[in-house]
Structures are given as C-alpha cells and as structure tokens.
Amino acid sequence: MSQTPIDVVVRPISKFIHQEYTSGIVLFLSVVAALFWANSPGAESYHHVWETSLSVGFAQHVLITPYTLWINDGLMAVFLLCHWSGTQAGVHGRRTLYA
C-alpha cells in the first residue's frame, strides 16, 4: 500500500510526539530559545510579551491579567492537580511506585 503525501509528513511527526523524551526536548529547546531572546538586542520585546494582558470574560464580568499570572497561577494549578491525582492513584493502589 503506497503512502499518501500527508502520511509522509504526519507519520514521522506522530512518531516523534509519542516518544517519552519528546517533552524534555521541547522544554530544553524552549528554554534555550527564551535565553537567547531575553539576552539578545531584542530583549525589550521579550519582556513586552510577558507584560501583555489577556482578558477572559463575558458581558461585564471580565478578568484581565498579564501572561505571567496566567502561566504562574493557571499552569501551577494544573500541575498540582495532576500531581495530586497521581498521588491519590498511588495511595489507592491503582499504580505501583518503585523506589
């Protein structure tokens, strides 16, 4: 069976995404890019991005906060929720932890 052109493009990307080390590579490359950008002549634009506000809401109820707060508060809440649910799974015996 011959591969379609889209399969030729999607299959390697899909294979890479499903590898265990992918998140580490993406995180490392993101950190390197951020370090270069923050210490480059365009550092002002880097800081401007983090000071940009994002608003979410409807009608008169609007929450306006900078990206840094969304990331610090929102992503930490998601992280702790995932960590807590993983801990609870270990306590209830649904997952085995090897030291």
CYANA upper distance limits for C-alpha pairs under 8 A (distance plus 0.5 A):
  3 GLN  CA      7 ASP  CA      6.35
  3 GLN  CA      8 VAL  CA      7.07
  4 THR  CA      8 VAL  CA      7.10
  5 PRO  CA      9 VAL  CA      7.21
  6 ILE  CA     10 VAL  CA      6.46
  7 ASP  CA     11 ARG  CA      5.99
  8 VAL  CA     12 PRO  CA      7.84
  9 VAL  CA     13 ILE  CA      7.48
 10 VAL  CA     14 SER  CA      6.43
 11 ARG  CA     15 LYS  CA      6.56
 12 PRO  CA     16 PHE  CA      6.61
 13 ILE  CA     17 ILE  CA      6.67
 14 SER  CA     18 HIS  CA      6.81
 15 LYS  CA     19 GLN  CA      7.21
 16 PHE  CA     22 THR  CA      7.20
 17 ILE  CA     22 THR  CA      6.54
 18 HIS  CA     22 THR  CA      7.91
 21 TYR  CA     25 ILE  CA      6.96
 22 THR  CA     26 VAL  CA      6.70
 23 SER  CA     27 LEU  CA      6.52
 24 GLY  CA     28 PHE  CA      6.53
 25 ILE  CA     29 LEU  CA      6.63
 26 VAL  CA     30 SER  CA      6.57
 27 LEU  CA     31 VAL  CA      6.70
 28 PHE  CA     32 VAL  CA      6.75
 29 LEU  CA     33 ALA  CA      6.59
 30 SER  CA     34 ALA  CA      6.57
 31 VAL  CA     35 LEU  CA      6.59
 32 VAL  CA     36 PHE  CA      6.76
 33 ALA  CA     37 TRP  CA      6.57
 34 ALA  CA     38 ALA  CA      6.38
 35 LEU  CA     39 ASN  CA      6.61
 36 PHE  CA     40 SER  CA      6.37
 37 TRP  CA     42 GLY  CA      7.10
 37 TRP  CA     43 ALA  CA      6.49
 37 TRP  CA     46 TYR  CA      7.03
 38 ALA  CA     42 GLY  CA      7.79
 38 ALA  CA     43 ALA  CA      5.09
 38 ALA  CA     44 GLU  CA      8.36
 38 ALA  CA     46 TYR  CA      6.32
 38 ALA  CA     47 HIS  CA      8.07
 39 ASN  CA     43 ALA  CA      6.32
 42 GLY  CA     46 TYR  CA      7.34
 43 ALA  CA     47 HIS  CA      6.97
 44 GLU  CA     48 HIS  CA      6.60
 45 SER  CA     49 VAL  CA      6.71
 46 TYR  CA     50 TRP  CA      7.34
 47 HIS  CA     51 GLU  CA      6.88
 48 HIS  CA     52 THR  CA      6.79
 49 VAL  CA     67 TYR  CA      8.39
 50 TRP  CA     66 PRO  CA      7.30
 50 TRP  CA     67 TYR  CA      6.03
 50 TRP  CA     68 THR  CA      6.34
 51 GLU  CA     66 PRO  CA      5.99
 51 GLU  CA     67 TYR  CA      7.06
 51 GLU  CA     68 THR  CA      7.68
 52 THR  CA     66 PRO  CA      5.86
 52 THR  CA     67 TYR  CA      6.73
 53 SER  CA     64 ILE  CA      6.77
 53 SER  CA     65 THR  CA      5.65
 53 SER  CA     66 PRO  CA      4.39
 53 SER  CA     67 TYR  CA      6.50
 54 LEU  CA     64 ILE  CA      6.18
 54 LEU  CA     65 THR  CA      6.12
 54 LEU  CA     66 PRO  CA      6.33
 54 LEU  CA     67 TYR  CA      6.91
 55 SER  CA     62 VAL  CA      7.02
 55 SER  CA     63 LEU  CA      5.91
 55 SER  CA     64 ILE  CA      4.70
 55 SER  CA     65 THR  CA      6.98
 56 VAL  CA     62 VAL  CA      6.17
 56 VAL  CA     63 LEU  CA      5.77
 56 VAL  CA     64 ILE  CA      7.09
 57 GLY  CA     61 HIS  CA      6.03
 57 GLY  CA     62 VAL  CA      4.62
 57 GLY  CA     63 LEU  CA      6.45
 58 PHE  CA     62 VAL  CA      6.59
 65 THR  CA     69 LEU  CA      6.92
 65 THR  CA     70 TRP  CA      7.56
 66 PRO  CA     70 TRP  CA      7.26
 67 TYR  CA     71 ILE  CA      6.66
 68 THR  CA     72 ASN  CA      6.42
 69 LEU  CA     73 ASP  CA      6.15
 69 LEU  CA     74 GLY  CA      7.99
 70 TRP  CA     74 GLY  CA      5.65
 70 TRP  CA     75 LEU  CA      7.73
 71 ILE  CA     75 LEU  CA      5.71
 71 ILE  CA     76 MET  CA      7.85
 72 ASN  CA     76 MET  CA      6.40
 73 ASP  CA     77 ALA  CA      6.63
 74 GLY  CA     78 VAL  CA      6.92
 75 LEU  CA     79 PHE  CA      6.53
 76 MET  CA     80 LEU  CA      6.51
 77 ALA  CA     81 LEU  CA      6.53
 78 VAL  CA     82 CYS  CA      6.67
 79 PHE  CA     83 HIS  CA      6.57
 80 LEU  CA     84 TRP  CA      6.33
 81 LEU  CA     85 SER  CA      6.58
 82 CYS  CA     86 GLY  CA      6.64
 83 HIS  CA     87 THR  CA      6.65
 84 TRP  CA     88 GLN  CA      6.63
 85 SER  CA     89 ALA  CA      6.70
 86 GLY  CA     90 GLY  CA      6.90
 87 THR  CA     91 VAL  CA      6.78
 88 GLN  CA     92 HIS  CA      6.70
 89 ALA  CA     93 GLY  CA      6.75
 89 ALA  CA     94 ARG  CA      5.73
 89 ALA  CA     95 ARG  CA      6.33
 90 GLY  CA     94 ARG  CA      6.44
 90 GLY  CA     95 ARG  CA      5.45
 90 GLY  CA     96 THR  CA      6.84
 90 GLY  CA     97 LEU  CA      7.50
